[in-house]
Amino acid sequence: MKNWRLHRVTASLMVRITEPMPDLTAPIEAEIDAIWRMEQSRLGNVLFNGRVFSGDVITPELVTGHWTEYRRIVAQLRRPELYEHIRIRPLAVGGVIQSPDGFIFGRRQPKAVYQAGEWQLPPAGNVDPTCEGPNGEVNVTAMLLTELGEELGLTPDQVHSPRPIAIVEHLDVHILDLGIALHTPLTGEQILTIHQASGNTEYDPIRIVPLADLATFMAQDNITGQAPLFLQTLGHLSV
């Protein structure tokens, strides 16, 4: 796919912090601040400037990087030319959850900072310091399970066999999405009921797409670029 790069990874992939957050020049910091204030005003001050993992080096077995600020990510999204100064490749985790009835999809909110209104494979979220362990190791599966509960209302015991499958890089904005395959014994009806009762409003709506309908569903224009690449890697979608 144009403007998307697939990085294949092993099932035992490790993610580790190895560098500090780089300092930026005063003019670049001022530009980031201006963009951040503009986005906060546009969205009603709902943005939080937390720390997010940024990948520096990607190999099939190991991703190394540093913690960066979310405000830097938002600035680079709005002005991709800032990449030459900021050099951020923010890493997000994304679930590729298969139930007996098909794969879970969710449509992102229309005011989302990234990929607004598009259908993606949930849950998904930035990798933050809550999943950092000893020696700078970052537990991306734990991060995904946190997002699973927040976004879909599912608990860790309702999914099994998590396995990293690939990292997809959006070359236009330098965002990295790590796909992690999971299975659930829950039916589509059970998933929708749990989401309605316990999930948040990250997606509106969610739906379960049967394997037989997958190719037709994915032919829509408003599908995130990483979704087909994850499904192709798993062998559920033709290249």
N, C-alpha and C positions, 0 to 999 in steps of 0.2 A: 504494500500500500504506500502511496506517495506520502512523504513527510513523516512516516512512522518507521522506526527501526526495531527489529526484534532481537533481543539478547537472550539466548537460551541459557538456562541455569540448571544446576543439578538439584535433586530433591533435598540434598543436605546443605543447601546454600546458607552461608553465614553473612551477617551484616555487622559491621564494626565501625565505631568512631575512632579515627586515627589522627585527626587534625583539629585545631581550634578554628573558630569562626574567623575568617579574614577581616581585617580592618578595611574600610573604604575611605576614599577621599571626601573632604567636606562638601564639595559640589555634588557628588553622587549621593551622599547622605541627604542633602537638601532636596534633591529631586525625588528621592524615595519618600521622604516625608510629605512632599506636596502631593504625590500620587496617593499615598496612604490616606491623607485627610480627605481627598476628593472621593475615594471609594467609601470611606466611613460615612461621609455625608450622603452619598448616593444610596447606601444600603441601610441608613438609619443607625449608625454606630454599633452594628452587631459584630464587627470584626474584632478578633482577639489576636494580639501580636505574640503568639506562642512560638516555641522552638520546633523546628521541623528538620528531619534528616535530609541532607543534600549529598548525593552520590558523586564521588570524585573518580573512582576507578571501579570498573565492572568486569569481573571475570565469572565464568560459570560456577565457581565454588565460593567466591567471596566478593562482597561489595564493601568498599571502604569509603568513608566520607566524614562530614562534620555536621554539627548542629548550626542551623541558620535561623534567621527571623522570618516570620510569616509576612511581615511588611515588605521585606526584600523580594519575596516570591510574588506578591501581588504587583509590586512595581515592575518586575520583569515580565509578568503576564501582560500588563497593560502596554509596556514599551519593550518589546523583545530585543531591541538594539542595546538595551542595558546589559545584556548577557556578556558583552565584551568587557564590562567593568565588574559585574557581580559574580559571574561564573557559577550560578546556582543550577543544580539539577535535582529538584525536590523529589523525594521518593514517597509514593503512596502505596498502600497495600489494597488489593482488590480480591474479593472472593469470587470464585467460579463455582457456584453451588448447584449440584445436580440432585434433584429429588426423583422419586419414582415417576412423577408426572412431567418432568422436564427441568429446564434451567430457570433460576430466578432472575428477573430483570426489574429494574426500577427506573423511572423517569425523573431526572434531576429537576430541582426547582428552577423556575424561570429566572430567578435573581441570583443563581449560583455564580460565584466568581469565575469558575472554569466549567466549560461544557454545559452551559445552562440549557435546560429543556431537552437534553439528550437522554436516550435510554442507555443505561450501563448495567454491568453485572455487580450487584451489591453483595455484601457491604463494601464500602471503600472509604479510605481516609488517610490523611498524612501520617507518617511515622513520627512520633514525638518521644520526648525523654521518659515518659512513663514506662516504656518498655526497655529501658537501658539497664543492663546488668553489669556484673563484674568485668573488668578489663575492657570496657567500652563495647561489649557485645550487645547487640540490639535484637530483641526477640520479636521478629516480625509476625510470627504466628499469634503470639499473645496480643499484639496490637490489632490483628484482624479479628480475634475473638471479642475484644472490647467493642470494636465497631459493629460486630454481629449483634451484640446485645442492644447497643444504643439505637441502631438503625432499623433492625428487623425484629427485635424483641426475642430472638432465639438465644438459647443458652448453649455453652460449650458441649454439654452432653447430648445435644440434639444434632450435632454434626460429628463427622469422624473422618479420619484419613487425610488431614491437611497436607498438601504437598506443593511446594513452589514449582511453577512450570515455566515461567518466562518473565522477563522484564521488557516492557514495551516503552520506547522512548519517543515522545512527541517532539520531533526535531524543530518545529517552529517555535516552541516555547520552552524546550528542554526539560519537560516534566517526565519523570520515570514512574511507571506503574508496574508493580510486582504482582503478578497473578498467582493466587494460591487456590488450587483445586480442593474442594471439599464435597462430601456426600452427606445427605440427610435421609433418614427413613420416613420423614414427614411427608404427607400428601400435599398437593398444592392447596387444597382447601384448608388444611391445618396451618400451613405457612401464612396464608392470607389472614386467617382468624387471629393468629398470634401477633402478626404485624399490626393489625388494627387495634388490638388490645394493649400491646406493650411497646411497639416500635415508635420512632419519632417521625417527624414530618420531612425527613430528608428527601423522600421520594413520593411522588404523587402521579400515578399510582404505582404499585408493584404488580407484576403479573408473572405467571408461570408459563413458559413457552415450551410445548412438547417438542421432542426431537423431530417429529414429522413436520412441524411448522417452522423449524428453526431457520432454514434457508430463506423462506418467504419473509419472516419477521426481520431478518438481518438485512434484507434488501432495501429497507427504509433509509431515507436520507438522514434521519436524526438518531443515528446509532453512534456511540462513542468509538473512536478509532481503535482503541485497545481491545474492545470486546471481540471482534472477529478474529484478531490475531491470537487471543487466548484460546478461543474455541477451535481454531485451526490447529494449534499446537496439540490440543487434546484429541484431534482427529474427528471432531464432531461437525466440521464445516469444511467445505472444499476450498482450496486456495484459489 
